Amino acid sequence: MYKPLVAVVGRPNVGKSTLFNAVVKKRISIVEDIPGVTRDRIYFDAEWLGQEFTMIDTGGIEFVDQDNHFFTSMRYQAELAIREADVIIYVVDGKTGIQPQDEEIAHILRSCGKPVILAVNKIDSVEQEINIYEFYNLGLGDPIGISAVNLMNLGDLLDEVLKYIKKVPVDEESEDAIHVALVGRPNVGKSSLTNALLGQDRVIVSNIPGTTRDSIDTHWTYNGNEFILIDTAGMRRKGKIDLPVERYSVVRALRAVDRSDIAVLVLDGVEGVTEQDKKIAGYIHEAGKGCIIVVNKWDLVTKDSKTSLKYTDDIRRELAFMQYAPILYASALTKQRVNRLADLVQYVSEQQHMRVSTSVLNELIEDAQLTNPAPAKNGRPLKIYYMTQASVEPPTFVLFVNDPQLIHFSYTRFLENKLRETFGFEGTPIRLILRGKKGDEDA
């Protein structure tokens, strides 16, 4: 699901990170009284009056010392955030008044075509509210005086944000369309795979790592089923990311996973599973998304009768937490097995939305306890009362017990395995939530 994006911008040291932390209610951004501390954009989800959105904290836009690569990169990062945002909060310093840099930033914002909310920070008392009026000269409408440190008037600021967020257009795509994000390291063949699926060059293909900078949505119908393909920029290990635009691409790719139903993790068949592949897979798993692993460039692998079995064993060992993901060996170049991916996506989607009745689940629980009795802890036996399915995508089950602290993670893993053995749930993680039953004499 797409969440509106709210960017916090301004020159260095005006309190952007303090405001960001106050809104997301966590100390995410580093806060120091030194210009330039926040170098890259930081993304975090926030909520106000039931409306969810994503906040972006940016490095300060610095116009002096144009030869300084550090400050030039910070400015570029902020400009990228402005381009991507749905709403912009422009933070200025109420104590220092308007500075030349403030006017230059205001000039950029007046021409960006996005809603801009002017927040005059460091207005810590009623007496200081007179400092707000000077900022009308920036030509950005009515300024709102706030104190990010003391949380003063943040409600008024967020109310103004909500006025614009509610006007953000919502995708009018078919509810039946399956959103599929193709993710992976740079140069593993994601764009080539997209083109092979579509049968046309809808996406630019290049063998230069990092060619795809943005996420690109493509509508696709196959065998009567509707899909939205999200081709994303490759996610490179942080130490290898040099260009600010590549840092930006990583966040775009992660957001693509967030708004997808199923993520296709593309691996390089020649290189095998890398540490970065593990991190990407971990993000998909934690996000609760369906997953299909595609081993691309299979045409370049020297094979014998046991090659695919060996690769499968290696993948299962390296991605031990993702045993449920089906593996497809393919070649975007020769289109080998590419046509099977659509059927796999449809199948995983069905698995994600499978529902099991409470009565059937309780039969499974009884059988499971006959095979492997519920454990005891410190002489107290675990009592399992019943299980029910709470939701789908991912399939989520609630297990009611006398005391959740009595159950060991190995037993919850055993129950998850029983669910998979009985019902499948291939390609999707399973969530198991423990609930204590009030009033039990052993609870």
Contacts in CASP RR format, 6 or more apart in sequence:
PFRMAT RR
TARGET T0000
AUTHOR 0000-0000-0000
METHOD contacts of the structure
MODEL  1
MYKPLVAVVGRPNVGKSTLFNAVVKKRISIVEDIPGVTRDRIYFDAEWLG
QEFTMIDTGGIEFVDQDNHFFTSMRYQAELAIREADVIIYVVDGKTGIQP
QDEEIAHILRSCGKPVILAVNKIDSVEQEINIYEFYNLGLGDPIGISAVN
LMNLGDLLDEVLKYIKKVPVDEESEDAIHVALVGRPNVGKSSLTNALLGQ
DRVIVSNIPGTTRDSIDTHWTYNGNEFILIDTAGMRRKGKIDLPVERYSV
VRALRAVDRSDIAVLVLDGVEGVTEQDKKIAGYIHEAGKGCIIVVNKWDL
VTKDSKTSLKYTDDIRRELAFMQYAPILYASALTKQRVNRLADLVQYVSE
QQHMRVSTSVLNELIEDAQLTNPAPAKNGRPLKIYYMTQASVEPPTFVLF
VNDPQLIHFSYTRFLENKLRETFGFEGTPIRLILRGKKGDEDA
1 258 0 8 1.000
1 259 0 8 1.000
2 170 0 8 1.000
2 171 0 8 1.000
2 259 0 8 1.000
3 45 0 8 1.000
3 52 0 8 1.000
3 53 0 8 1.000
3 54 0 8 1.000
3 258 0 8 1.000
4 53 0 8 1.000
4 54 0 8 1.000
4 86 0 8 1.000
4 87 0 8 1.000
4 165 0 8 1.000
4 168 0 8 1.000
5 53 0 8 1.000
5 54 0 8 1.000
5 56 0 8 1.000
5 84 0 8 1.000
5 85 0 8 1.000
5 86 0 8 1.000
5 87 0 8 1.000
6 46 0 8 1.000
6 53 0 8 1.000
6 54 0 8 1.000
6 55 0 8 1.000
6 56 0 8 1.000
6 85 0 8 1.000
6 86 0 8 1.000
6 87 0 8 1.000
6 88 0 8 1.000
6 89 0 8 1.000
6 161 0 8 1.000
6 165 0 8 1.000
7 41 0 8 1.000
7 56 0 8 1.000
7 58 0 8 1.000
7 78 0 8 1.000
7 81 0 8 1.000
7 82 0 8 1.000
7 84 0 8 1.000
7 85 0 8 1.000
7 87 0 8 1.000
7 88 0 8 1.000
7 89 0 8 1.000
8 16 0 8 1.000
8 19 0 8 1.000
8 20 0 8 1.000
8 55 0 8 1.000
8 56 0 8 1.000
8 57 0 8 1.000
8 58 0 8 1.000
8 89 0 8 1.000
8 91 0 8 1.000
9 16 0 8 1.000
9 58 0 8 1.000
9 60 0 8 1.000
9 61 0 8 1.000
9 78 0 8 1.000
9 81 0 8 1.000
9 82 0 8 1.000
9 88 0 8 1.000
9 89 0 8 1.000
9 90 0 8 1.000
9 91 0 8 1.000
9 105 0 8 1.000
9 109 0 8 1.000
10 16 0 8 1.000
10 58 0 8 1.000
10 60 0 8 1.000
10 61 0 8 1.000
10 78 0 8 1.000
10 90 0 8 1.000
10 91 0 8 1.000
10 92 0 8 1.000
10 102 0 8 1.000
10 105 0 8 1.000
11 60 0 8 1.000
11 61 0 8 1.000
11 62 0 8 1.000
11 92 0 8 1.000
11 99 0 8 1.000
11 101 0 8 1.000
11 102 0 8 1.000
11 105 0 8 1.000
12 35 0 8 1.000
12 36 0 8 1.000
12 59 0 8 1.000
12 60 0 8 1.000
12 62 0 8 1.000
12 74 0 8 1.000
13 33 0 8 1.000
13 34 0 8 1.000
13 35 0 8 1.000
13 36 0 8 1.000
13 93 0 8 1.000
14 91 0 8 1.000
14 92 0 8 1.000
14 93 0 8 1.000
14 121 0 8 1.000
14 122 0 8 1.000
15 31 0 8 1.000
15 91 0 8 1.000
15 93 0 8 1.000
15 121 0 8 1.000
15 122 0 8 1.000
15 148 0 8 1.000
16 29 0 8 1.000
16 38 0 8 1.000
16 57 0 8 1.000
16 58 0 8 1.000
16 59 0 8 1.000
16 60 0 8 1.000
16 91 0 8 1.000
17 29 0 8 1.000
17 30 0 8 1.000
17 31 0 8 1.000
17 37 0 8 1.000
17 38 0 8 1.000
17 57 0 8 1.000
18 31 0 8 1.000
18 121 0 8 1.000
18 148 0 8 1.000
18 149 0 8 1.000
19 89 0 8 1.000
19 91 0 8 1.000
19 119 0 8 1.000
19 121 0 8 1.000
19 146 0 8 1.000
19 148 0 8 1.000
19 154 0 8 1.000
20 28 0 8 1.000
20 29 0 8 1.000
20 42 0 8 1.000
20 44 0 8 1.000
20 55 0 8 1.000
20 57 0 8 1.000
21 27 0 8 1.000
21 28 0 8 1.000
21 29 0 8 1.000
21 31 0 8 1.000
22 148 0 8 1.000
22 151 0 8 1.000
22 154 0 8 1.000
23 46 0 8 1.000
23 48 0 8 1.000
23 55 0 8 1.000
23 154 0 8 1.000
23 158 0 8 1.000
24 44 0 8 1.000
24 45 0 8 1.000
24 46 0 8 1.000
24 55 0 8 1.000
25 46 0 8 1.000
26 44 0 8 1.000
28 42 0 8 1.000
28 44 0 8 1.000
28 57 0 8 1.000
29 38 0 8 1.000
29 42 0 8 1.000
29 57 0 8 1.000
30 37 0 8 1.000
30 38 0 8 1.000
31 37 0 8 1.000
35 60 0 8 1.000
35 62 0 8 1.000
36 59 0 8 1.000
36 60 0 8 1.000
36 62 0 8 1.000
36 71 0 8 1.000
36 74 0 8 1.000
38 57 0 8 1.000
38 58 0 8 1.000
38 59 0 8 1.000
38 60 0 8 1.000
39 59 0 8 1.000
39 70 0 8 1.000
39 73 0 8 1.000
39 74 0 8 1.000
39 77 0 8 1.000
40 59 0 8 1.000
40 77 0 8 1.000
40 244 0 8 1.000
40 247 0 8 1.000
41 56 0 8 1.000
41 57 0 8 1.000
41 58 0 8 1.000
41 59 0 8 1.000
41 77 0 8 1.000
41 78 0 8 1.000
41 80 0 8 1.000
41 81 0 8 1.000
41 247 0 8 1.000
41 248 0 8 1.000
41 251 0 8 1.000
42 56 0 8 1.000
42 57 0 8 1.000
43 54 0 8 1.000
43 55 0 8 1.000
43 56 0 8 1.000
43 251 0 8 1.000
43 255 0 8 1.000
44 54 0 8 1.000
44 55 0 8 1.000
44 57 0 8 1.000
45 52 0 8 1.000
45 53 0 8 1.000
45 54 0 8 1.000
45 55 0 8 1.000
46 52 0 8 1.000
46 53 0 8 1.000
46 54 0 8 1.000
46 55 0 8 1.000
47 53 0 8 1.000
48 155 0 8 1.000
48 158 0 8 1.000
48 159 0 8 1.000
48 161 0 8 1.000
48 162 0 8 1.000
49 158 0 8 1.000
49 159 0 8 1.000
49 162 0 8 1.000
51 162 0 8 1.000
51 165 0 8 1.000
51 166 0 8 1.000
53 161 0 8 1.000
53 165 0 8 1.000
54 255 0 8 1.000
56 81 0 8 1.000
56 84 0 8 1.000
56 85 0 8 1.000
58 74 0 8 1.000
58 77 0 8 1.000
58 78 0 8 1.000
58 81 0 8 1.000
59 74 0 8 1.000
59 77 0 8 1.000
59 78 0 8 1.000
60 74 0 8 1.000
60 75 0 8 1.000
60 78 0 8 1.000
61 74 0 8 1.000
61 75 0 8 1.000
61 78 0 8 1.000
61 79 0 8 1.000
61 101 0 8 1.000
61 105 0 8 1.000
61 108 0 8 1.000
62 68 0 8 1.000
62 71 0 8 1.000
62 74 0 8 1.000
62 75 0 8 1.000
62 101 0 8 1.000
63 75 0 8 1.000
63 100 0 8 1.000
63 101 0 8 1.000
63 104 0 8 1.000
64 71 0 8 1.000
64 101 0 8 1.000
65 71 0 8 1.000
66 72 0 8 1.000
73 244 0 8 1.000
76 244 0 8 1.000
76 245 0 8 1.000
77 244 0 8 1.000
77 247 0 8 1.000
77 248 0 8 1.000
79 108 0 8 1.000
80 244 0 8 1.000
80 245 0 8 1.000
80 248 0 8 1.000
82 88 0 8 1.000
82 108 0 8 1.000
82 109 0 8 1.000
82 112 0 8 1.000
82 114 0 8 1.000
83 112 0 8 1.000
84 248 0 8 1.000
84 252 0 8 1.000
85 114 0 8 1.000
86 114 0 8 1.000
86 115 0 8 1.000
86 164 0 8 1.000
86 165 0 8 1.000
86 168 0 8 1.000
87 114 0 8 1.000
87 115 0 8 1.000
87 117 0 8 1.000
87 161 0 8 1.000
87 164 0 8 1.000
87 165 0 8 1.000
87 168 0 8 1.000
88 109 0 8 1.000
88 112 0 8 1.000
88 114 0 8 1.000
88 115 0 8 1.000
88 116 0 8 1.000
88 117 0 8 1.000
89 116 0 8 1.000
89 117 0 8 1.000
89 119 0 8 1.000
89 157 0 8 1.000
89 161 0 8 1.000
90 105 0 8 1.000
90 106 0 8 1.000
90 109 0 8 1.000
90 116 0 8 1.000
90 117 0 8 1.000
90 118 0 8 1.000
90 119 0 8 1.000
90 140 0 8 1.000
91 119 0 8 1.000
91 121 0 8 1.000
92 98 0 8 1.000
92 102 0 8 1.000
92 118 0 8 1.000
92 119 0 8 1.000
92 120 0 8 1.000
92 121 0 8 1.000
92 135 0 8 1.000
92 138 0 8 1.000
92 143 0 8 1.000
93 99 0 8 1.000
93 120 0 8 1.000
93 121 0 8 1.000
93 122 0 8 1.000
94 120 0 8 1.000
94 121 0 8 1.000
94 122 0 8 1.000
94 123 0 8 1.000
94 128 0 8 1.000
94 131 0 8 1.000
94 132 0 8 1.000
94 135 0 8 1.000
94 145 0 8 1.000
95 122 0 8 1.000
95 128 0 8 1.000
95 131 0 8 1.000
97 131 0 8 1.000
97 134 0 8 1.000
97 135 0 8 1.000
98 134 0 8 1.000
98 135 0 8 1.000
98 137 0 8 1.000
98 138 0 8 1.000
102 138 0 8 1.000
103 138 0 8 1.000
106 138 0 8 1.000
106 139 0 8 1.000
106 140 0 8 1.000
109 116 0 8 1.000
109 140 0 8 1.000
110 116 0 8 1.000
110 139 0 8 1.000
110 140 0 8 1.000
115 164 0 8 1.000
116 140 0 8 1.000
117 144 0 8 1.000
117 157 0 8 1.000
117 160 0 8 1.000
117 161 0 8 1.000
117 164 0 8 1.000
118 135 0 8 1.000
118 138 0 8 1.000
118 140 0 8 1.000
118 141 0 8 1.000
118 142 0 8 1.000
118 143 0 8 1.000
118 144 0 8 1.000
119 143 0 8 1.000
119 144 0 8 1.000
119 145 0 8 1.000
119 146 0 8 1.000
119 157 0 8 1.000
120 131 0 8 1.000
120 132 0 8 1.000
120 135 0 8 1.000
120 143 0 8 1.000
120 144 0 8 1.000
120 145 0 8 1.000
120 146 0 8 1.000
121 145 0 8 1.000
121 146 0 8 1.000
121 147 0 8 1.000
121 148 0 8 1.000
122 128 0 8 1.000
122 147 0 8 1.000
122 148 0 8 1.000
122 149 0 8 1.000
123 129 0 8 1.000
123 131 0 8 1.000
123 132 0 8 1.000
123 145 0 8 1.000
123 146 0 8 1.000
123 147 0 8 1.000
123 152 0 8 1.000
123 153 0 8 1.000
124 147 0 8 1.000
124 149 0 8 1.000
124 150 0 8 1.000
124 152 0 8 1.000
129 145 0 8 1.000
132 143 0 8 1.000
132 145 0 8 1.000
135 143 0 8 1.000
136 142 0 8 1.000
136 143 0 8 1.000
144 153 0 8 1.000
144 156 0 8 1.000
144 157 0 8 1.000
144 160 0 8 1.000
145 152 0 8 1.000
145 153 0 8 1.000
146 152 0 8 1.000
146 153 0 8 1.000
146 154 0 8 1.000
146 156 0 8 1.000
146 157 0 8 1.000
147 153 0 8 1.000
148 154 0 8 1.000
173 219 0 8 1.000
173 228 0 8 1.000
174 226 0 8 1.000
176 226 0 8 1.000
177 219 0 8 1.000
177 226 0 8 1.000
177 227 0 8 1.000
177 228 0 8 1.000
178 225 0 8 1.000
178 226 0 8 1.000
178 227 0 8 1.000
178 228 0 8 1.000
178 261 0 8 1.000
178 262 0 8 1.000
178 345 0 8 1.000
178 346 0 8 1.000
178 349 0 8 1.000
179 227 0 8 1.000
179 228 0 8 1.000
179 230 0 8 1.000
179 259 0 8 1.000
179 260 0 8 1.000
179 261 0 8 1.000
179 262 0 8 1.000
180 227 0 8 1.000
180 228 0 8 1.000
180 229 0 8 1.000
180 230 0 8 1.000
180 260 0 8 1.000
180 261 0 8 1.000
180 262 0 8 1.000
180 263 0 8 1.000
180 264 0 8 1.000
180 345 0 8 1.000
181 215 0 8 1.000
181 230 0 8 1.000
181 232 0 8 1.000
181 253 0 8 1.000
181 256 0 8 1.000
181 257 0 8 1.000
181 259 0 8 1.000
181 260 0 8 1.000
181 262 0 8 1.000
181 263 0 8 1.000
181 264 0 8 1.000
181 289 0 8 1.000
182 190 0 8 1.000
182 193 0 8 1.000
182 194 0 8 1.000
182 229 0 8 1.000
182 230 0 8 1.000
182 231 0 8 1.000
182 232 0 8 1.000
182 263 0 8 1.000
182 264 0 8 1.000
182 266 0 8 1.000
183 190 0 8 1.000
183 232 0 8 1.000
183 234 0 8 1.000
183 235 0 8 1.000
183 253 0 8 1.000
183 256 0 8 1.000
183 257 0 8 1.000
183 263 0 8 1.000
183 264 0 8 1.000
183 265 0 8 1.000
183 266 0 8 1.000
183 280 0 8 1.000
183 284 0 8 1.000
184 190 0 8 1.000
184 232 0 8 1.000
184 234 0 8 1.000
184 235 0 8 1.000
184 253 0 8 1.000
184 265 0 8 1.000
184 266 0 8 1.000
184 267 0 8 1.000
184 276 0 8 1.000
184 277 0 8 1.000
184 280 0 8 1.000
185 234 0 8 1.000
185 235 0 8 1.000
185 236 0 8 1.000
185 268 0 8 1.000
185 274 0 8 1.000
185 276 0 8 1.000
185 277 0 8 1.000
185 280 0 8 1.000
186 209 0 8 1.000
186 210 0 8 1.000
186 233 0 8 1.000
186 234 0 8 1.000
186 235 0 8 1.000
186 236 0 8 1.000
187 207 0 8 1.000
187 208 0 8 1.000
187 209 0 8 1.000
187 210 0 8 1.000
187 234 0 8 1.000
187 268 0 8 1.000
188 234 0 8 1.000
188 266 0 8 1.000
188 267 0 8 1.000
188 268 0 8 1.000
188 296 0 8 1.000
188 297 0 8 1.000
189 266 0 8 1.000
189 268 0 8 1.000
189 296 0 8 1.000
189 297 0 8 1.000
189 332 0 8 1.000
190 212 0 8 1.000
190 231 0 8 1.000
190 232 0 8 1.000
190 234 0 8 1.000
190 266 0 8 1.000
191 203 0 8 1.000
191 204 0 8 1.000
191 205 0 8 1.000
191 206 0 8 1.000
191 211 0 8 1.000
191 212 0 8 1.000
191 231 0 8 1.000
192 205 0 8 1.000
192 296 0 8 1.000
192 332 0 8 1.000
192 333 0 8 1.000
193 264 0 8 1.000
193 266 0 8 1.000
193 294 0 8 1.000
193 296 0 8 1.000
193 330 0 8 1.000
193 332 0 8 1.000
193 338 0 8 1.000
193 341 0 8 1.000
194 202 0 8 1.000
194 203 0 8 1.000
194 218 0 8 1.000
194 229 0 8 1.000
194 231 0 8 1.000
195 201 0 8 1.000
195 202 0 8 1.000
195 203 0 8 1.000
195 205 0 8 1.000
195 332 0 8 1.000
196 332 0 8 1.000
196 335 0 8 1.000
196 338 0 8 1.000
197 220 0 8 1.000
197 222 0 8 1.000
197 229 0 8 1.000
197 338 0 8 1.000
197 341 0 8 1.000
197 342 0 8 1.000
198 218 0 8 1.000
198 220 0 8 1.000
198 229 0 8 1.000
202 216 0 8 1.000
202 218 0 8 1.000
203 212 0 8 1.000
203 216 0 8 1.000
203 218 0 8 1.000
203 231 0 8 1.000
204 211 0 8 1.000
204 212 0 8 1.000
205 211 0 8 1.000
209 234 0 8 1.000
209 236 0 8 1.000
210 233 0 8 1.000
210 234 0 8 1.000
210 236 0 8 1.000
210 246 0 8 1.000
210 249 0 8 1.000
212 231 0 8 1.000
212 232 0 8 1.000
212 233 0 8 1.000
212 234 0 8 1.000
212 249 0 8 1.000
213 233 0 8 1.000
213 245 0 8 1.000
213 248 0 8 1.000
213 249 0 8 1.000
213 252 0 8 1.000
214 233 0 8 1.000
214 249 0 8 1.000
214 252 0 8 1.000
215 230 0 8 1.000
215 231 0 8 1.000
215 232 0 8 1.000
215 233 0 8 1.000
215 252 0 8 1.000
215 253 0 8 1.000
215 255 0 8 1.000
215 256 0 8 1.000
216 230 0 8 1.000
216 231 0 8 1.000
217 228 0 8 1.000
217 229 0 8 1.000
217 230 0 8 1.000
218 228 0 8 1.000
218 229 0 8 1.000
218 230 0 8 1.000
218 231 0 8 1.000
219 226 0 8 1.000
219 227 0 8 1.000
219 228 0 8 1.000
219 229 0 8 1.000
220 226 0 8 1.000
220 227 0 8 1.000
220 228 0 8 1.000
220 229 0 8 1.000
221 227 0 8 1.000
222 342 0 8 1.000
223 342 0 8 1.000
223 343 0 8 1.000
225 342 0 8 1.000
225 346 0 8 1.000
227 342 0 8 1.000
227 345 0 8 1.000
230 256 0 8 1.000
230 259 0 8 1.000
230 260 0 8 1.000
232 249 0 8 1.000
232 252 0 8 1.000
232 253 0 8 1.000
232 256 0 8 1.000
233 246 0 8 1.000
233 249 0 8 1.000
233 250 0 8 1.000
233 252 0 8 1.000
233 253 0 8 1.000
234 249 0 8 1.000
234 250 0 8 1.000
234 253 0 8 1.000
235 249 0 8 1.000
235 250 0 8 1.000
235 253 0 8 1.000
235 254 0 8 1.000
235 276 0 8 1.000
235 279 0 8 1.000
235 280 0 8 1.000
236 246 0 8 1.000
236 250 0 8 1.000
236 276 0 8 1.000
237 275 0 8 1.000
237 276 0 8 1.000
237 279 0 8 1.000
241 247 0 8 1.000
241 250 0 8 1.000
254 283 0 8 1.000
257 263 0 8 1.000
257 283 0 8 1.000
257 284 0 8 1.000
257 287 0 8 1.000
257 289 0 8 1.000
258 287 0 8 1.000
260 289 0 8 1.000
261 289 0 8 1.000
261 290 0 8 1.000
261 349 0 8 1.000
261 352 0 8 1.000
261 393 0 8 1.000
262 289 0 8 1.000
262 290 0 8 1.000
262 291 0 8 1.000
262 292 0 8 1.000
262 345 0 8 1.000
262 348 0 8 1.000
262 349 0 8 1.000
262 352 0 8 1.000
263 284 0 8 1.000
263 287 0 8 1.000
263 289 0 8 1.000
263 290 0 8 1.000
263 291 0 8 1.000
263 292 0 8 1.000
264 291 0 8 1.000
264 292 0 8 1.000
264 293 0 8 1.000
264 294 0 8 1.000
264 341 0 8 1.000
264 345 0 8 1.000
265 277 0 8 1.000
265 280 0 8 1.000
265 281 0 8 1.000
265 284 0 8 1.000
265 291 0 8 1.000
265 292 0 8 1.000
265 293 0 8 1.000
265 294 0 8 1.000
265 325 0 8 1.000
266 294 0 8 1.000
266 296 0 8 1.000
267 273 0 8 1.000
267 277 0 8 1.000
267 293 0 8 1.000
267 294 0 8 1.000
267 295 0 8 1.000
267 296 0 8 1.000
267 315 0 8 1.000
268 296 0 8 1.000
268 297 0 8 1.000
269 295 0 8 1.000
269 296 0 8 1.000
269 297 0 8 1.000
269 298 0 8 1.000
269 300 0 8 1.000
269 301 0 8 1.000
269 311 0 8 1.000
270 297 0 8 1.000
270 300 0 8 1.000
270 301 0 8 1.000
272 295 0 8 1.000
272 311 0 8 1.000
272 314 0 8 1.000
273 314 0 8 1.000
273 315 0 8 1.000
273 318 0 8 1.000
273 319 0 8 1.000
277 318 0 8 1.000
277 319 0 8 1.000
278 318 0 8 1.000
278 319 0 8 1.000
281 291 0 8 1.000
281 293 0 8 1.000
281 319 0 8 1.000
281 321 0 8 1.000
281 322 0 8 1.000
282 321 0 8 1.000
282 322 0 8 1.000
284 290 0 8 1.000
284 291 0 8 1.000
284 322 0 8 1.000
285 291 0 8 1.000
285 321 0 8 1.000
285 322 0 8 1.000
285 429 0 8 1.000
288 394 0 8 1.000
288 428 0 8 1.000
288 429 0 8 1.000
288 431 0 8 1.000
289 394 0 8 1.000
289 429 0 8 1.000
290 325 0 8 1.000
290 348 0 8 1.000
290 352 0 8 1.000
290 394 0 8 1.000
290 427 0 8 1.000
290 428 0 8 1.000
290 429 0 8 1.000
291 322 0 8 1.000
291 324 0 8 1.000
291 325 0 8 1.000
291 348 0 8 1.000
291 427 0 8 1.000
291 428 0 8 1.000
291 429 0 8 1.000
292 325 0 8 1.000
292 326 0 8 1.000
292 327 0 8 1.000
292 328 0 8 1.000
292 341 0 8 1.000
292 344 0 8 1.000
292 345 0 8 1.000
292 348 0 8 1.000
292 427 0 8 1.000
293 315 0 8 1.000
293 319 0 8 1.000
293 322 0 8 1.000
293 325 0 8 1.000
293 326 0 8 1.000
293 327 0 8 1.000
293 328 0 8 1.000
294 327 0 8 1.000
294 328 0 8 1.000
294 330 0 8 1.000
294 341 0 8 1.000
295 311 0 8 1.000
295 315 0 8 1.000
295 327 0 8 1.000
295 328 0 8 1.000
295 329 0 8 1.000
295 330 0 8 1.000
296 330 0 8 1.000
296 331 0 8 1.000
296 332 0 8 1.000
297 331 0 8 1.000
297 332 0 8 1.000
297 333 0 8 1.000
298 329 0 8 1.000
298 330 0 8 1.000
298 331 0 8 1.000
298 336 0 8 1.000
298 337 0 8 1.000
299 331 0 8 1.000
299 333 0 8 1.000
299 334 0 8 1.000
299 336 0 8 1.000
300 331 0 8 1.000
301 307 0 8 1.000
301 311 0 8 1.000
308 329 0 8 1.000
311 327 0 8 1.000
311 329 0 8 1.000
312 327 0 8 1.000
315 327 0 8 1.000
316 323 0 8 1.000
319 325 0 8 1.000
324 420 0 8 1.000
324 425 0 8 1.000
324 426 0 8 1.000
324 427 0 8 1.000
324 428 0 8 1.000
324 429 0 8 1.000
324 430 0 8 1.000
325 427 0 8 1.000
326 344 0 8 1.000
326 347 0 8 1.000
326 348 0 8 1.000
326 426 0 8 1.000
326 427 0 8 1.000
328 337 0 8 1.000
328 340 0 8 1.000
328 341 0 8 1.000
328 344 0 8 1.000
329 337 0 8 1.000
330 336 0 8 1.000
330 337 0 8 1.000
330 338 0 8 1.000
330 340 0 8 1.000
330 341 0 8 1.000
331 337 0 8 1.000
331 338 0 8 1.000
332 338 0 8 1.000
347 426 0 8 1.000
348 426 0 8 1.000
348 427 0 8 1.000
348 428 0 8 1.000
351 424 0 8 1.000
351 425 0 8 1.000
351 426 0 8 1.000
351 427 0 8 1.000
351 428 0 8 1.000
352 392 0 8 1.000
352 393 0 8 1.000
352 394 0 8 1.000
352 395 0 8 1.000
352 427 0 8 1.000
352 428 0 8 1.000
353 392 0 8 1.000
353 393 0 8 1.000
354 392 0 8 1.000
354 395 0 8 1.000
354 423 0 8 1.000
354 424 0 8 1.000
354 425 0 8 1.000
355 389 0 8 1.000
355 392 0 8 1.000
356 389 0 8 1.000
356 423 0 8 1.000
358 386 0 8 1.000
358 387 0 8 1.000
358 388 0 8 1.000
358 389 0 8 1.000
361 386 0 8 1.000
361 387 0 8 1.000
361 388 0 8 1.000
361 389 0 8 1.000
361 397 0 8 1.000
362 386 0 8 1.000
362 387 0 8 1.000
364 387 0 8 1.000
364 418 0 8 1.000
364 419 0 8 1.000
364 422 0 8 1.000
365 384 0 8 1.000
365 386 0 8 1.000
365 387 0 8 1.000
365 415 0 8 1.000
367 418 0 8 1.000
368 414 0 8 1.000
368 415 0 8 1.000
368 418 0 8 1.000
369 384 0 8 1.000
372 411 0 8 1.000
372 414 0 8 1.000
374 381 0 8 1.000
374 382 0 8 1.000
374 383 0 8 1.000
374 384 0 8 1.000
374 407 0 8 1.000
374 411 0 8 1.000
375 381 0 8 1.000
375 382 0 8 1.000
375 406 0 8 1.000
375 407 0 8 1.000
375 408 0 8 1.000
375 411 0 8 1.000
376 382 0 8 1.000
376 406 0 8 1.000
377 405 0 8 1.000
377 406 0 8 1.000
377 408 0 8 1.000
380 403 0 8 1.000
380 406 0 8 1.000
380 442 0 8 1.000
381 406 0 8 1.000
381 442 0 8 1.000
382 401 0 8 1.000
382 402 0 8 1.000
382 403 0 8 1.000
382 406 0 8 1.000
382 407 0 8 1.000
382 411 0 8 1.000
383 401 0 8 1.000
383 402 0 8 1.000
383 440 0 8 1.000
383 442 0 8 1.000
384 399 0 8 1.000
384 400 0 8 1.000
384 401 0 8 1.000
385 400 0 8 1.000
385 401 0 8 1.000
385 402 0 8 1.000
385 437 0 8 1.000
386 400 0 8 1.000
387 397 0 8 1.000
387 398 0 8 1.000
387 399 0 8 1.000
387 400 0 8 1.000
388 397 0 8 1.000
388 398 0 8 1.000
388 400 0 8 1.000
389 395 0 8 1.000
389 396 0 8 1.000
389 397 0 8 1.000
389 398 0 8 1.000
390 396 0 8 1.000
390 397 0 8 1.000
390 398 0 8 1.000
390 433 0 8 1.000
393 428 0 8 1.000
394 428 0 8 1.000
394 429 0 8 1.000
394 430 0 8 1.000
394 431 0 8 1.000
395 419 0 8 1.000
395 425 0 8 1.000
395 428 0 8 1.000
395 430 0 8 1.000
395 431 0 8 1.000
396 430 0 8 1.000
396 431 0 8 1.000
396 432 0 8 1.000
396 433 0 8 1.000
397 419 0 8 1.000
397 430 0 8 1.000
397 431 0 8 1.000
397 432 0 8 1.000
397 433 0 8 1.000
398 433 0 8 1.000
398 434 0 8 1.000
398 435 0 8 1.000
399 412 0 8 1.000
399 415 0 8 1.000
399 432 0 8 1.000
399 433 0 8 1.000
399 434 0 8 1.000
399 435 0 8 1.000
400 435 0 8 1.000
400 436 0 8 1.000
400 437 0 8 1.000
401 407 0 8 1.000
401 434 0 8 1.000
401 435 0 8 1.000
401 436 0 8 1.000
401 437 0 8 1.000
402 436 0 8 1.000
402 437 0 8 1.000
402 440 0 8 1.000
402 442 0 8 1.000
402 443 0 8 1.000
403 436 0 8 1.000
403 440 0 8 1.000
403 442 0 8 1.000
403 443 0 8 1.000
404 434 0 8 1.000
404 435 0 8 1.000
404 436 0 8 1.000
407 434 0 8 1.000
412 432 0 8 1.000
412 434 0 8 1.000
415 432 0 8 1.000
416 430 0 8 1.000
416 432 0 8 1.000
419 425 0 8 1.000
419 430 0 8 1.000
420 426 0 8 1.000
420 430 0 8 1.000
436 443 0 8 1.000
437 443 0 8 1.000
END
